[in-house]
């Protein structure tokens, strides 16, 4: 089934869930490879990865290192379509408010992650950092791994509400995120900051993890503030 261009990631998620309802995929079973899914839905691998990341963040699927991706057992109320359609904010002031909300929420998820993270959580965060290191020359792919990093940290907080809030905030301006990484030197800075956040989580330093995450999210805040200033001229 081909996907009409509107919001490809969200469309893939919607069609995938319809396929689940129609019995195309069975709960608990291993899903086809990313390449096979990309062929089925006639989209790029990047779109498929983002769609799977979104589904993973809300517990619909699970990634198992070395084994593949599995459809989790159904739980009533796990997924609500309105929540996970992208929240499109065309007003630049709203974008700034989203970033401010992320600073508040993710500074706390980082603190909780440093206190509650499991070995599996650490492995998942490590996987995203490794993905970023392999994508230094591909800003779109780097952006995808950047999103996965922040969602992985939220999952490590072991607070499902904070995890879902983080996902919704990121999804609300996902199309803008890749633009940050087109600026020379930004990718290297972001990677270094992610490694620093991971180090604090690894060693259980709640306060430092929180402070570094909040400072880390100042870059998009500065970018949107600059755009607001320009639009006011």
QUIDADA-V668134 format. One record per residue. N is the residue number from 1. RES is the residue in three letters. PHI is phi as a letter, one per 40 degrees, with the letter a starting at -180 (NA if undefined). OMEGA is omega as a letter, one per 40 degrees, with the letter a starting at -180 (none if undefined). D_LAST is the distance of its C-alpha to the last C-alpha in Angstrom with 1 decimal. Layout:
n->{N | N}
res->{RES | RES}
phi->{PHI | PHI}
omega->{OMEGA | OMEGA}
d_last->{D_LAST | D_LAST}
This chain:
n->{1 | 2 | 3 | 4 | 5 | 6 | 7 | 8 | 9 | 10 | 11 | 12 | 13 | 14 | 15 | 16 | 17 | 18 | 19 | 20 | 21 | 22 | 23 | 24 | 25 | 26 | 27 | 28 | 29 | 30 | 31 | 32 | 33 | 34 | 35 | 36 | 37 | 38 | 39 | 40 | 41 | 42 | 43 | 44 | 45 | 46 | 47 | 48 | 49 | 50 | 51 | 52 | 53 | 54 | 55 | 56 | 57 | 58 | 59 | 60 | 61 | 62 | 63 | 64 | 65 | 66 | 67 | 68 | 69 | 70 | 71 | 72 | 73 | 74 | 75 | 76 | 77 | 78 | 79 | 80 | 81 | 82 | 83 | 84 | 85 | 86 | 87 | 88 | 89 | 90 | 91 | 92 | 93 | 94 | 95 | 96 | 97 | 98 | 99 | 100 | 101 | 102 | 103 | 104 | 105 | 106 | 107 | 108 | 109 | 110 | 111 | 112 | 113 | 114 | 115 | 116 | 117 | 118 | 119 | 120 | 121 | 122 | 123 | 124 | 125 | 126 | 127 | 128 | 129 | 130 | 131 | 132 | 133 | 134 | 135 | 136 | 137 | 138 | 139 | 140 | 141 | 142 | 143 | 144 | 145 | 146 | 147 | 148 | 149 | 150 | 151 | 152 | 153 | 154 | 155 | 156 | 157 | 158 | 159 | 160 | 161 | 162 | 163 | 164 | 165 | 166 | 167 | 168 | 169 | 170 | 171 | 172 | 173 | 174 | 175 | 176 | 177 | 178 | 179 | 180 | 181 | 182 | 183 | 184 | 185 | 186 | 187 | 188 | 189 | 190 | 191 | 192 | 193 | 194 | 195 | 196 | 197 | 198 | 199 | 200 | 201 | 202 | 203 | 204 | 205 | 206 | 207 | 208 | 209 | 210 | 211 | 212 | 213 | 214 | 215 | 216 | 217 | 218 | 219 | 220 | 221 | 222 | 223 | 224 | 225 | 226 | 227 | 228 | 229 | 230 | 231 | 232 | 233}
res->{UNK | UNK | UNK | UNK | UNK | UNK | UNK | UNK | UNK | UNK | UNK | UNK | UNK | UNK | UNK | UNK | UNK | UNK | UNK | UNK | UNK | UNK | UNK | UNK | UNK | UNK | UNK | UNK | UNK | UNK | UNK | UNK | UNK | UNK | UNK | UNK | UNK | UNK | UNK | UNK | UNK | UNK | UNK | UNK | UNK | UNK | UNK | UNK | UNK | UNK | UNK | UNK | UNK | UNK | UNK | UNK | UNK | UNK | UNK | UNK | UNK | UNK | UNK | UNK | UNK | UNK | UNK | UNK | UNK | UNK | UNK | UNK | UNK | UNK | UNK | UNK | UNK | UNK | UNK | UNK | UNK | UNK | UNK | UNK | UNK | UNK | UNK | UNK | UNK | UNK | UNK | UNK | UNK | UNK | UNK | UNK | UNK | UNK | UNK | UNK | UNK | UNK | UNK | UNK | UNK | UNK | UNK | UNK | UNK | UNK | UNK | UNK | UNK | UNK | UNK | UNK | UNK | UNK | UNK | UNK | UNK | UNK | UNK | UNK | UNK | UNK | UNK | UNK | UNK | UNK | UNK | UNK | UNK | UNK | UNK | UNK | UNK | UNK | UNK | UNK | UNK | UNK | UNK | UNK | UNK | UNK | UNK | UNK | UNK | UNK | UNK | UNK | UNK | UNK | UNK | UNK | UNK | UNK | UNK | UNK | UNK | UNK | UNK | UNK | UNK | UNK | UNK | UNK | UNK | UNK | UNK | UNK | UNK | UNK | UNK | UNK | UNK | UNK | UNK | UNK | UNK | UNK | UNK | UNK | UNK | UNK | UNK | UNK | UNK | UNK | UNK | UNK | UNK | UNK | UNK | UNK | UNK | UNK | UNK | UNK | UNK | UNK | UNK | UNK | UNK | UNK | UNK | UNK | UNK | UNK | UNK | UNK | UNK | UNK | UNK | UNK | UNK | UNK | UNK | UNK | UNK | UNK | UNK | UNK | UNK | UNK | UNK | UNK | UNK | UNK | UNK | UNK | UNK}
phi->{NA | c | b | c | c | a | a | d | c | c | c | c | d | c | c | d | c | c | c | c | d | c | g | c | b | b | d | g | c | c | c | d | c | d | c | c | c | c | c | c | c | f | b | c | c | c | c | c | c | c | c | c | c | c | c | c | c | b | g | c | b | b | c | b | d | g | b | h | b | b | c | c | c | c | b | d | g | c | b | b | d | d | c | b | c | d | c | c | b | c | c | c | c | c | c | c | c | c | c | c | c | c | d | c | c | c | c | c | c | c | c | c | c | c | c | b | d | b | c | c | c | c | c | c | c | d | c | c | c | c | c | c | c | c | b | c | b | b | c | c | c | c | c | c | c | c | c | c | c | c | c | c | c | c | c | c | c | f | b | c | c | c | c | c | c | d | c | c | c | c | c | c | a | d | c | c | c | c | c | c | c | c | c | d | g | c | d | c | c | c | c | c | c | c | c | c | c | d | d | c | c | d | c | g | c | d | c | c | c | c | c | c | c | c | c | d | c | c | c | c | c | c | c | c | c | c | c | c | c | c | c | c | c}
omega->{a | i | i | a | i | i | a | a | i | i | i | i | a | a | i | a | i | i | i | i | a | i | i | i | a | i | i | a | i | i | i | i | i | i | i | i | i | i | a | a | i | i | a | i | i | i | i | a | i | i | i | i | i | i | i | a | a | i | a | i | i | i | i | a | i | a | i | a | a | i | a | i | a | i | a | i | a | a | i | a | a | a | a | i | a | i | a | i | a | a | a | i | i | i | i | i | i | i | i | i | i | i | a | a | a | i | i | i | i | i | i | i | i | a | a | a | i | i | i | i | a | i | a | i | i | a | a | i | i | i | i | a | a | a | a | a | a | a | i | i | i | i | i | i | i | i | a | i | a | i | i | i | i | i | a | i | a | i | a | i | i | i | a | i | i | a | a | i | i | a | a | i | a | a | a | a | a | a | i | a | i | i | a | i | a | a | a | i | a | i | i | i | i | i | i | i | i | a | a | i | i | a | i | a | a | a | a | i | a | a | a | i | a | i | a | a | i | a | i | i | i | a | a | i | i | i | i | a | i | a | a | a | none}
d_last->{46.7 | 43.6 | 40.2 | 37.8 | 34.2 | 32.1 | 31.7 | 34.5 | 35.0 | 35.2 | 37.4 | 39.7 | 40.0 | 40.8 | 43.4 | 44.9 | 45.5 | 47.1 | 49.3 | 50.3 | 51.2 | 53.2 | 55.1 | 53.8 | 53.3 | 55.6 | 54.6 | 55.7 | 56.0 | 54.3 | 51.5 | 51.5 | 49.8 | 46.1 | 47.0 | 49.3 | 46.6 | 44.1 | 46.8 | 47.6 | 44.1 | 43.1 | 40.0 | 39.2 | 40.5 | 37.0 | 36.6 | 40.1 | 39.5 | 36.3 | 38.3 | 41.2 | 39.0 | 37.7 | 41.3 | 42.5 | 40.0 | 41.4 | 45.0 | 45.9 | 46.8 | 47.8 | 47.7 | 51.0 | 50.9 | 53.5 | 54.5 | 51.6 | 49.5 | 51.3 | 50.7 | 51.2 | 53.5 | 52.0 | 51.1 | 50.4 | 46.8 | 45.5 | 42.9 | 40.9 | 39.1 | 36.2 | 35.4 | 35.2 | 33.3 | 29.8 | 27.5 | 24.6 | 21.2 | 18.6 | 16.0 | 14.3 | 14.8 | 18.5 | 18.7 | 17.8 | 20.5 | 22.9 | 22.5 | 23.1 | 26.1 | 27.4 | 27.3 | 29.5 | 31.8 | 32.3 | 32.9 | 35.8 | 37.1 | 37.3 | 39.3 | 41.6 | 42.0 | 43.3 | 45.8 | 46.9 | 46.4 | 49.4 | 50.6 | 49.4 | 45.9 | 45.9 | 47.1 | 44.4 | 41.7 | 43.5 | 43.5 | 39.7 | 39.3 | 41.9 | 40.0 | 36.9 | 39.0 | 40.3 | 36.8 | 35.1 | 34.8 | 33.7 | 30.3 | 30.9 | 34.3 | 33.0 | 30.4 | 33.4 | 35.3 | 32.4 | 32.4 | 36.2 | 36.1 | 34.1 | 36.3 | 39.4 | 38.4 | 37.9 | 41.3 | 42.8 | 41.9 | 44.6 | 42.7 | 42.3 | 39.8 | 37.4 | 38.0 | 37.1 | 34.0 | 32.8 | 33.5 | 31.6 | 28.5 | 28.6 | 29.5 | 26.5 | 24.1 | 26.7 | 25.2 | 22.2 | 24.5 | 25.8 | 22.4 | 22.5 | 25.8 | 24.7 | 23.2 | 26.1 | 27.9 | 26.5 | 29.7 | 32.0 | 30.1 | 30.1 | 33.8 | 34.7 | 33.1 | 34.8 | 38.1 | 37.6 | 37.0 | 40.1 | 42.1 | 41.5 | 42.3 | 45.5 | 46.6 | 45.9 | 43.3 | 41.5 | 39.3 | 38.2 | 37.5 | 35.3 | 33.4 | 32.9 | 31.7 | 29.1 | 27.9 | 28.1 | 25.6 | 22.9 | 21.8 | 20.4 | 18.9 | 17.0 | 16.0 | 14.6 | 12.9 | 11.1 | 10.2 | 9.0 | 6.8 | 5.5 | 5.5 | 3.8 | 0.0}
